[in-house]
């Protein structure tokens, strides 16, 4: 191996996921960086699969993400968003979140009064739901068009070693095609089991949640003309974990259902019609009945006699009667979806009729956060972004946005360093990135973690306190506005050139006030504030 | 502190190149094609940056170990060590300003920098004259140093050396610090064709001095400029005080500051 002459590269990005591709796009978008840095992106998988990904107009991939307005505006700024097929994305204009035990509810909407506090320009969406593949394909198309980044796909990183040199060597990345890249800056965008993080010697802490997320693409009838269009996201916090309904098109939506691993396994192995009915029930039935149904599913799975859809429907109908749920109410699974909808139809997602075949899957959830984002000493000239730096519970849909936030910040650092003739791999150049992102990410990680734990409880006083908090929060427009700000519903106005300084200043002032408001509420409202602080991330 | 120094050098060089009617200056390479000298280069932090910005850079230092460290560090960077590239180049030499002047002659460099050096030399007037003599007509001299004020004593000697021990005690001598108006004063009296030997040239009928006159105590921005550098503890970084900040001479230039002066063309 020592015989191969290393190829000099300025930025080596390991990982062609959304974060790695977005960073490559950002670097390709700046003329100053194009002129002076050689950027290589290494990806083990075949990027042609992403490049040629083509799904029919009515079917959707099961991995979707909500892209906040802040993330979207950054991708727009660098010119990459234009390559994302916007017809396959869906705006979220309203969000309803409620407690699975007490039914306390909070609603976020851009149509409400509190939204006007956010900005003078009208913003109609809270976020935009996008298939991950659609986003990745868009980023790749941008890179293919602006060909300054070398894409090395179907190439694995075999090892990363430190060059032997007096005074500190640079990382040498040995690739499976025999090449060796000598990296001025090695970017780890290589996910949870990051080889770059291992090389850099950065420790990471965290824990598994003993929870799995079931994802699936759901098929349902369109909303009637008496109702708002299918642009409302719903999330119900059950003691086993939250279940979220994320609209993709008038007749298709995505689901993320966090629940206990053994339950997820039983649900996925049962008849698709059973899973469909369970999804509908999970949004509608009281918690006590859900617990009973979960047990039925588990028992039948372990007994080797799977529950049939008919049995389950009968069971659910019986439960509804005993809870006095009117069969014409939106809370009944038997409700007719045609004609004039029942009064309470807007507080629930539409009834799911089936699942898109092959989309149901599950993955385990965990929290992790690297101790540092920048390698030092023997691991110098490394930096972590995205899932390599942090993994998060998906209840707030912030994982991808945190990654894009990292990319935006790191890109600005690199750009500034290039303009100032700095060494982009030096700690000095990267330090502002860590300073800007570490606490920000930590806040989101912590809030989602606490939220998960808070809602896992069924103890009476806890349920009471969190419910009162949620109801109070729902009445406080300014606090809701602050939460929406923090959740990235406002486009970022940081411009590269720093023109419009006055506008920036004004916007920052508003943001600061809003942040403080949210901070004050956290302190004074105890549990209410805690719920709120976490809920800000529910986008 | 390096990014702030570079920010000032970049700003000033771009501004003066525009002033000279050169509109097509590459923003990432404001020093393209210029001969640049860094006096007292230390570990070469500034030199590497100057070379990346396009300058044909020479770093000199009176300490041979500094030169060794700087050369070693630069050799790891292909952007600085490989000779075929179109960017600026970087060389180091273990020498002093006097020897360099004797070796190269006057008017050899477009840009001469000397960061945090002048407050350590025994005869600043000679040092300044030597640095100034090396500058080509129309060339630039950048200095950064510390003003001799109670504030600078409190921060750089009392706090940094005696209390926090960030700097080895005894590194600085307060009486050697130089105030901005002393530098301005020096260049008000320095003729553009001053002989290198005469520390304080007399005002004869010779060509005009580097700074022709002051306007309300401040030189014209095309001749010289002083900008304070302050540390922002809440951000953990240094900041270049914006030009024309109110009362900057009292609060911003009372400790660390940058000084730029341009040698007249004739």
Interface residues (C-beta under 8 A of the other chain):
Chain A: X8 X10 X32 X35 X36 X165 X166 X167 X168 X169 X170 X182 X184 X418 X419 X420 X421 X422 X423 X428 X432 X435
Chain B: X2 X3 X6 X7 X10 X26 X27 X28 X48 X49 X50 X51 X52 X53 X69 X72 X73 X76 X77 X78 X79 X236 X237
